[in-house]
Amino acid sequence: DGGITQSPKYLFRKEGQNVTLSCEQNLNHDAMYWYRQDPGQGLRLIYYSQIVNDFQKGDIAEGYSVSREKKESFPLTVTSAQKNPTAFYLCASSFGGRSNYGYTFGSGTRLTVV
Amino acid sequence: AQKITQTQPGMFVQEKEAVTLDCTYDTSDPSYGLFWYKQPSSGEMIFLIYQGSYDQQNATEGRYSLNFQKARKSANLVISASQLGDSAMYFCAIDNNAGNMLTFGGGTRLMVKP
């Protein structure tokens, strides 16, 4: 079945560590996105990529980095520069451009700083 | 830039009754799409319904319908015959003119009472 796989489901990070969240899709979608969700809040865009080897900053890119070396993969690294990384991270994908179905989302990664 | 406002942080509805979740938006784009997503406690985002800014008729999908009032910039979600499984967070979202970026509101938590 086609879909988006995020791993791990839960992730614990020590202060000062970089961690990488995985996002893989087999939907043949061109565009991929990373969102952050804090408890009781909406989703905020971190980074997005419309094509391979290209990506743009969203509204809250500071402290995060991404790469898009393959169409299927869009990993997110939470760096030590991100001062408050504890949140729920959602990856999404789409064909790019407007779609009646919006985005397809993964099941999320819950990151906690310990 | 797009903005979505959901003014109801939480709502209760009796099982089998209808409920309306409010959404107002602000955009300077001449063409845009409006989306509603459901987020159960498990965290995944489930697409519910889409309305294009030039669509003449209100969108419907099963028990979901969208009350689109373009002049008022509102896109309220109506859920008919509420079920216990409808208890979740509901997010309204708008895309930009190119259809390549979704902006989400803060969400409404719906609780269905038996």
Interface residues (C-beta under 8 A of the other chain):
Chain A: A31 Y33 Y35 G40 Q41 G42 L43 R44 L45 Y48 Q50 G58 F88 L90 A92 S94 G96 G97 R98 S99 N100 Y101 G102 Y103 T104 F105 G106 S107 G108 R110
Chain B: I4 Q6 P9 S31 G33 F35 Y37 S42 G43 E44 M45 F47 Y50 G52 F91 A93 D95 A98 G99 N100 M101 L102 T103 F104 G105 G106 G107
